[in-house]
């Protein structure tokens, strides 16, 4: 086979390939990027053509339809349809002290630097577009990348992400770097009928700390959009990484979001997922507590209406003794919205003294909305404390009655109860302007 030319899927003629698949078939290595990265992308493209889409018989896809996240009929995004990351930065007041907070925006392969923090470079770290980071620091990033987010050969959709990988960001914190300024990364969808596939690599070396905010944003579109994104985090010994993710995509956008984190000794990892927009959104969160003392706190909040669908899959993997994880996901559903949750706590035989908790709670606010939940435990150690739970309900009649007896109208009482239900997670957002933005959105959505 000639370099840069890949065979089409067996049994498929070249004329039957979509525009996107034709581009993949004709892909050639990028001479500006490391050989090992080009090799990994070639393997992903080959896997994409060789593998089939997951079926509903696959337990993890019992509640979802993998076809919604297949990019075969779309094209690779080349431009933003007019949304401005700079405008969003001003609206949300992300950087109160402009020029100190690192804030980057991208769509496809276009990156705009809104502001930069000199403190990070003084500490020896960097925030760069992924392509530039690979070109300039390839050997530094190689061992982290090759530890693997997920194997490209796992399924067609995972291979699709790596095959289409069209950019993203890399955040690197060297040993002992305690960054006081926040880092904001804004990912925008492309034009109608397109797909973007950004990859974010977060590396916090030993005893470093930072707060990172990732904003997945879009706007109303007449045509379907797709975003397949991945976040790959490595939290070194004694490091602390706080990751806040806001998803407010357009109503015609489907999204597959994969998050992988690996925690080393005595590290702390806090992650908050906020889902407000999109059409069909699937979120997969894997947290691997690989060494003693690792601690993870995982939170999620979503509010859906109309025919929006959110599917969440979480994996708390306790691999070493004296590790702890605490997960809380909350959803509020209106109209014909759907939400599903599948979570697994896995405790290895050597992971004695594990402390793990998993809770999924949903408010179903209309007769046509639906929530499905399947929390699970697999425990192979005998000295552990592991609990899980799930609740699905409407707002309490007793609480509604109590508020109405105090003169509060039913519509407002319902809003207040839903806001209070979601506040437990919203209050964990570590940035006041963003917290206000989310709380205002919840009240507007309830209207």
PLY file of the C-alpha trace (Angstrom):
ply
format ascii 1.0
element vertex 447
property float x
property float y
property float z
element edge 446
property int vertex1
property int vertex2
end_header
0.00 0.00 0.00
1.37 3.42 -0.95
2.12 5.89 1.79
-0.83 8.14 2.51
-3.38 5.90 0.74
-5.72 3.71 2.76
-7.96 0.96 1.51
-11.70 1.52 1.52
-13.94 -0.53 3.78
-14.20 -4.11 2.48
-17.11 -4.46 0.07
-17.48 -0.69 -0.41
-16.56 0.90 -3.73
-14.71 4.20 -3.68
-17.68 5.86 -5.42
-19.89 4.93 -2.44
-17.70 6.71 0.09
-18.88 10.01 1.54
-16.87 13.20 1.15
-15.52 12.76 4.65
-14.59 9.11 4.13
-12.89 9.96 0.84
-10.73 12.49 2.69
-9.85 9.86 5.28
-8.98 7.32 2.60
-6.66 9.84 0.94
-5.08 10.99 4.21
-1.31 11.51 4.19
1.04 11.94 7.17
1.68 15.52 8.25
5.44 16.20 8.03
5.17 18.91 10.71
3.87 16.45 13.33
5.78 13.65 15.11
6.03 10.29 13.36
4.49 8.51 16.34
1.40 10.75 16.15
1.00 10.19 12.42
1.32 6.45 12.99
-1.39 6.48 15.64
-3.72 8.41 13.37
-3.13 5.99 10.52
-4.11 3.09 12.78
-7.26 4.96 13.81
-8.29 5.53 10.19
-7.75 1.87 9.38
-9.83 0.91 12.42
-12.60 3.30 11.36
-13.00 1.54 8.01
-12.71 -1.94 9.51
-15.12 -1.66 12.46
-18.91 -1.59 12.70
-21.04 0.80 14.71
-22.02 -0.43 18.20
-25.42 -2.11 18.35
-28.13 -1.90 20.99
-27.22 -5.45 22.02
-24.08 -3.89 23.48
-25.01 -3.15 27.10
-23.42 0.31 27.07
-25.61 1.25 24.08
-28.84 -0.19 25.45
-30.38 3.28 25.79
-28.74 5.02 22.84
-28.36 4.94 19.07
-24.77 4.98 17.82
-25.90 6.13 14.37
-26.56 9.59 15.79
-22.81 10.02 16.32
-21.59 8.64 13.00
-20.02 11.34 10.84
-20.21 9.43 7.55
-22.67 11.79 5.83
-21.02 14.99 7.10
-17.93 16.95 6.09
-15.02 18.17 8.20
-15.70 21.66 9.57
-13.68 24.46 8.02
-15.26 27.61 9.44
-17.39 28.96 12.23
-20.99 29.83 11.25
-20.65 33.19 12.97
-20.45 32.47 16.67
-17.74 34.45 18.43
-15.73 33.02 21.28
-14.64 36.56 22.11
-18.28 37.60 22.42
-19.00 34.69 24.77
-15.94 35.60 26.82
-17.32 39.10 27.34
-20.87 37.93 28.07
-19.76 35.46 30.73
-17.06 37.78 32.06
-14.68 34.85 32.15
-11.60 36.99 32.56
-12.23 39.79 35.02
-8.59 40.81 34.65
-8.09 40.59 30.91
-4.60 39.50 29.94
-4.08 37.31 33.01
-6.51 34.49 32.33
-5.55 32.15 29.51
-8.49 31.98 27.09
-8.34 30.28 23.67
-11.12 29.67 21.15
-11.22 27.31 18.19
-13.37 25.81 15.45
-11.90 23.23 13.11
-8.25 24.17 12.68
-8.74 27.89 13.38
-7.58 29.10 16.78
-8.04 32.55 18.28
-6.11 33.67 21.34
-8.36 35.92 23.41
-5.97 36.42 26.32
-2.86 34.86 27.82
-1.52 34.48 31.35
2.16 35.35 31.70
2.23 33.49 35.04
1.97 30.09 33.34
4.95 30.63 31.05
6.95 31.96 33.99
6.25 28.65 35.76
7.52 26.71 32.74
4.12 25.54 31.55
2.05 26.27 28.47
-1.42 26.31 26.93
-1.22 25.72 23.20
-3.33 24.49 20.31
-2.80 20.74 20.18
-1.16 20.81 16.78
1.43 23.39 17.87
2.06 21.52 21.13
2.71 18.26 19.25
5.05 20.01 16.80
7.04 21.81 19.52
6.89 19.34 22.42
6.28 15.98 20.75
8.70 13.95 22.85
7.45 15.50 26.09
3.83 14.62 25.25
4.46 11.20 23.73
4.36 9.08 26.93
1.13 10.73 28.07
-0.54 10.31 24.71
0.49 6.71 24.35
-0.85 5.75 27.76
-4.05 6.00 25.82
-7.39 7.65 26.21
-9.17 4.61 24.80
-7.90 2.16 22.20
-8.89 3.31 18.72
-9.85 -0.28 17.98
-12.49 -0.38 20.72
-15.33 0.60 18.41
-16.00 2.62 15.27
-16.94 5.81 17.09
-13.76 5.90 19.16
-11.75 5.24 16.00
-13.72 8.01 14.30
-12.63 10.55 16.91
-8.94 9.74 16.48
-9.26 9.52 12.69
-10.94 12.93 12.41
-8.89 14.59 15.14
-8.77 18.13 13.78
-7.17 20.03 16.62
-7.78 20.86 20.22
-5.62 22.11 23.06
-2.81 20.99 25.33
-2.32 22.27 28.88
0.98 21.42 30.56
1.78 22.18 34.21
5.34 21.28 35.27
6.23 19.91 38.71
5.33 22.21 41.55
3.54 24.76 39.36
0.59 26.26 41.25
-1.30 28.38 38.74
-3.54 31.02 40.33
-5.02 32.21 37.02
-7.80 30.21 35.39
-7.56 28.53 31.99
-10.56 28.75 29.63
-10.82 26.76 26.41
-13.73 27.49 24.07
-14.74 24.89 21.46
-17.22 26.01 18.81
-19.17 23.90 16.35
-18.62 24.34 12.63
-20.97 25.23 9.80
-24.12 23.21 9.18
-23.59 19.66 7.95
-20.10 19.43 9.43
-18.24 17.60 12.19
-15.54 18.82 14.58
-13.41 16.43 16.60
-11.24 18.32 19.11
-8.96 16.58 21.60
-7.82 18.21 24.84
-4.74 16.93 26.68
-4.37 18.10 30.30
-1.13 17.25 32.12
-0.62 18.22 35.76
2.79 17.06 36.93
3.55 16.24 40.59
2.46 18.87 43.15
1.02 21.20 40.51
-2.48 22.71 40.59
-4.84 24.56 38.25
-8.47 25.25 37.37
-9.47 24.54 33.76
-12.79 25.47 32.15
-13.91 23.93 28.85
-16.84 25.52 27.03
-18.53 23.56 24.20
-20.67 26.13 22.41
-22.93 26.44 19.39
-26.00 28.25 18.09
-29.25 27.46 16.18
-28.56 25.68 12.90
-30.85 24.58 10.08
-28.61 21.61 9.34
-27.29 18.90 11.60
-23.91 19.30 13.30
-21.76 16.79 15.11
-19.05 17.20 17.72
-16.93 14.28 18.90
-14.60 15.52 21.62
-12.24 13.93 24.11
-10.52 15.15 27.26
-7.47 13.24 28.44
-6.23 14.19 31.94
-3.17 13.05 33.87
-2.96 14.12 37.51
0.49 13.53 38.99
1.45 12.69 42.59
0.13 15.32 44.97
-1.32 17.39 42.10
-4.76 19.02 42.11
-6.79 19.55 38.95
-10.25 21.08 38.88
-12.05 20.70 35.54
-15.36 22.41 34.74
-17.11 21.57 31.46
-20.05 23.55 30.09
-21.98 22.20 27.10
-24.44 24.61 25.47
-24.51 23.40 21.87
-27.14 24.26 19.26
-30.47 22.40 19.13
-29.49 20.50 15.96
-26.09 19.40 17.28
-25.31 15.84 18.37
-22.27 15.30 20.55
-20.15 12.41 21.78
-17.95 13.52 24.68
-15.33 11.23 26.20
-13.42 12.07 29.36
-10.52 10.01 30.70
-8.54 10.77 33.84
-5.65 8.89 35.47
-4.77 9.79 39.06
-1.47 9.10 40.81
-0.56 8.99 44.50
-2.29 11.52 46.80
-3.73 13.47 43.86
-7.08 15.29 43.79
-9.35 15.51 40.74
-12.59 17.51 40.70
-14.74 17.53 37.58
-18.10 19.16 36.93
-20.16 18.47 33.78
-22.95 20.92 32.90
-25.27 19.99 30.03
-27.67 22.66 28.79
-27.91 22.37 25.00
-27.53 19.95 22.11
-29.93 17.43 20.61
-28.47 13.99 21.40
-25.51 14.13 23.77
-23.61 11.10 25.06
-21.03 11.65 27.82
-18.54 8.95 28.86
-16.45 9.60 31.99
-13.65 7.21 33.01
-11.71 7.87 36.21
-8.79 5.57 37.03
-7.48 5.87 40.59
-4.16 4.17 39.94
-2.17 4.82 43.17
-2.87 5.08 46.92
-4.36 8.31 48.19
-5.98 9.30 44.88
-9.26 11.16 45.36
-11.89 12.01 42.73
-15.03 14.09 43.00
-17.34 13.81 39.98
-20.41 16.01 39.52
-22.95 16.43 36.74
-25.93 18.68 36.06
-28.32 18.67 33.12
-31.65 20.24 32.23
-33.39 19.08 29.06
-36.64 19.84 27.31
-38.40 19.13 24.01
-36.86 16.02 22.48
-33.37 16.50 23.89
-31.61 13.31 24.96
-28.70 12.97 27.39
-26.91 9.67 28.02
-24.27 9.42 30.76
-21.81 6.57 31.30
-19.37 6.67 34.21
-16.61 4.32 35.33
-14.92 4.74 38.74
-11.96 2.37 38.56
-10.27 1.83 41.95
-6.96 0.14 41.19
-5.00 0.82 44.40
-5.69 0.83 48.18
-6.81 3.89 50.15
-8.48 5.61 47.20
-11.79 7.48 47.23
-14.37 8.71 44.72
-17.66 10.51 45.08
-20.08 10.89 42.16
-23.32 12.90 41.99
-25.24 13.41 38.73
-28.56 15.31 38.66
-31.03 15.86 35.80
-34.28 17.78 35.31
-36.43 16.74 32.33
-39.31 18.59 30.67
-41.41 17.93 27.57
-40.40 14.70 25.86
-36.81 14.81 27.04
-34.92 11.61 27.81
-31.98 10.90 30.08
-30.17 7.69 30.91
-27.41 6.92 33.36
-25.18 3.83 33.51
-22.44 3.86 36.13
-19.96 1.30 37.40
-17.72 1.30 40.47
-14.99 -1.31 40.00
-12.81 -2.18 43.01
-9.77 -4.34 42.24
-8.67 -7.12 44.65
-5.69 -5.04 45.82
-7.76 -1.88 46.35
-8.42 -2.37 50.07
-9.79 0.55 52.13
-11.59 1.97 49.11
-14.29 4.57 49.78
-16.60 5.04 46.78
-20.02 6.61 46.35
-22.29 6.93 43.32
-25.64 8.71 43.11
-27.91 9.60 40.18
-31.04 11.66 40.80
-33.61 12.82 38.26
-36.65 15.09 38.28
-39.20 14.06 35.64
-41.34 17.18 35.23
-43.78 16.07 32.52
-45.67 12.83 31.78
-43.83 12.39 28.46
-40.31 12.75 29.87
-38.35 9.66 30.87
-35.30 8.80 32.95
-33.48 5.43 33.08
-30.78 4.62 35.62
-28.48 1.65 36.12
-25.83 2.10 38.85
-23.59 -0.94 39.39
-20.86 -2.22 41.72
-18.12 -4.80 41.10
-16.17 -5.31 44.30
-13.27 -7.78 44.60
-11.84 -6.47 47.90
-13.26 -7.12 51.38
-12.28 -3.97 53.29
-14.26 -1.28 51.45
-17.11 1.16 51.82
-19.02 1.40 48.55
-22.58 2.66 48.10
-24.73 3.63 45.17
-28.24 4.90 44.68
-30.74 6.25 42.18
-33.97 8.26 42.49
-36.49 9.41 39.89
-39.44 11.61 40.89
-41.43 14.78 40.24
-41.36 17.80 42.51
-42.85 17.02 45.90
-46.53 17.86 46.33
-45.92 18.60 49.98
-43.20 21.10 49.11
-45.42 22.71 46.45
-48.25 22.99 48.97
-45.93 24.51 51.57
-44.70 27.22 49.20
-48.23 28.01 47.97
-49.49 28.44 51.54
-46.80 31.15 51.83
-48.34 33.04 48.93
-46.00 31.80 46.18
-47.75 31.08 42.86
-47.52 27.47 41.57
-45.36 28.40 38.54
-42.79 30.19 40.67
-42.89 27.50 43.36
-42.06 24.86 40.75
-39.15 26.93 39.42
-37.74 27.42 42.89
-37.96 23.71 43.72
-36.20 22.69 40.49
-33.53 25.35 40.99
-32.99 24.13 44.56
-32.71 20.54 43.34
-29.95 21.46 40.85
-28.22 23.95 43.13
-26.38 21.19 45.00
-24.29 20.67 41.87
-24.40 24.24 40.51
-22.91 25.57 43.75
-19.79 23.51 43.07
-18.96 25.60 39.98
-15.83 27.46 41.13
-16.40 30.67 39.13
-19.17 33.06 40.20
-19.98 34.54 36.72
-20.31 31.06 35.26
-22.41 29.93 38.22
-24.73 32.90 37.69
-24.94 32.07 33.98
-26.03 28.50 34.71
-28.57 29.49 37.36
-30.11 32.09 35.02
-30.30 29.50 32.25
-32.15 27.08 34.54
-34.77 29.69 35.41
-35.21 30.66 31.76
-35.54 27.02 30.71
-38.19 26.43 33.36
-40.19 29.32 31.89
0 1
1 2
2 3
3 4
4 5
5 6
6 7
7 8
8 9
9 10
10 11
11 12
12 13
13 14
14 15
15 16
16 17
17 18
18 19
19 20
20 21
21 22
22 23
23 24
24 25
25 26
26 27
27 28
28 29
29 30
30 31
31 32
32 33
33 34
34 35
35 36
36 37
37 38
38 39
39 40
40 41
41 42
42 43
43 44
44 45
45 46
46 47
47 48
48 49
49 50
50 51
51 52
52 53
53 54
54 55
55 56
56 57
57 58
58 59
59 60
60 61
61 62
62 63
63 64
64 65
65 66
66 67
67 68
68 69
69 70
70 71
71 72
72 73
73 74
74 75
75 76
76 77
77 78
78 79
79 80
80 81
81 82
82 83
83 84
84 85
85 86
86 87
87 88
88 89
89 90
90 91
91 92
92 93
93 94
94 95
95 96
96 97
97 98
98 99
99 100
100 101
101 102
102 103
103 104
104 105
105 106
106 107
107 108
108 109
109 110
110 111
111 112
112 113
113 114
114 115
115 116
116 117
117 118
118 119
119 120
120 121
121 122
122 123
123 124
124 125
125 126
126 127
127 128
128 129
129 130
130 131
131 132
132 133
133 134
134 135
135 136
136 137
137 138
138 139
139 140
140 141
141 142
142 143
143 144
144 145
145 146
146 147
147 148
148 149
149 150
150 151
151 152
152 153
153 154
154 155
155 156
156 157
157 158
158 159
159 160
160 161
161 162
162 163
163 164
164 165
165 166
166 167
167 168
168 169
169 170
170 171
171 172
172 173
173 174
174 175
175 176
176 177
177 178
178 179
179 180
180 181
181 182
182 183
183 184
184 185
185 186
186 187
187 188
188 189
189 190
190 191
191 192
192 193
193 194
194 195
195 196
196 197
197 198
198 199
199 200
200 201
201 202
202 203
203 204
204 205
205 206
206 207
207 208
208 209
209 210
210 211
211 212
212 213
213 214
214 215
215 216
216 217
217 218
218 219
219 220
220 221
221 222
222 223
223 224
224 225
225 226
226 227
227 228
228 229
229 230
230 231
231 232
232 233
233 234
234 235
235 236
236 237
237 238
238 239
239 240
240 241
241 242
242 243
243 244
244 245
245 246
246 247
247 248
248 249
249 250
250 251
251 252
252 253
253 254
254 255
255 256
256 257
257 258
258 259
259 260
260 261
261 262
262 263
263 264
264 265
265 266
266 267
267 268
268 269
269 270
270 271
271 272
272 273
273 274
274 275
275 276
276 277
277 278
278 279
279 280
280 281
281 282
282 283
283 284
284 285
285 286
286 287
287 288
288 289
289 290
290 291
291 292
292 293
293 294
294 295
295 296
296 297
297 298
298 299
299 300
300 301
301 302
302 303
303 304
304 305
305 306
306 307
307 308
308 309
309 310
310 311
311 312
312 313
313 314
314 315
315 316
316 317
317 318
318 319
319 320
320 321
321 322
322 323
323 324
324 325
325 326
326 327
327 328
328 329
329 330
330 331
331 332
332 333
333 334
334 335
335 336
336 337
337 338
338 339
339 340
340 341
341 342
342 343
343 344
344 345
345 346
346 347
347 348
348 349
349 350
350 351
351 352
352 353
353 354
354 355
355 356
356 357
357 358
358 359
359 360
360 361
361 362
362 363
363 364
364 365
365 366
366 367
367 368
368 369
369 370
370 371
371 372
372 373
373 374
374 375
375 376
376 377
377 378
378 379
379 380
380 381
381 382
382 383
383 384
384 385
385 386
386 387
387 388
388 389
389 390
390 391
391 392
392 393
393 394
394 395
395 396
396 397
397 398
398 399
399 400
400 401
401 402
402 403
403 404
404 405
405 406
406 407
407 408
408 409
409 410
410 411
411 412
412 413
413 414
414 415
415 416
416 417
417 418
418 419
419 420
420 421
421 422
422 423
423 424
424 425
425 426
426 427
427 428
428 429
429 430
430 431
431 432
432 433
433 434
434 435
435 436
436 437
437 438
438 439
439 440
440 441
441 442
442 443
443 444
444 445
445 446
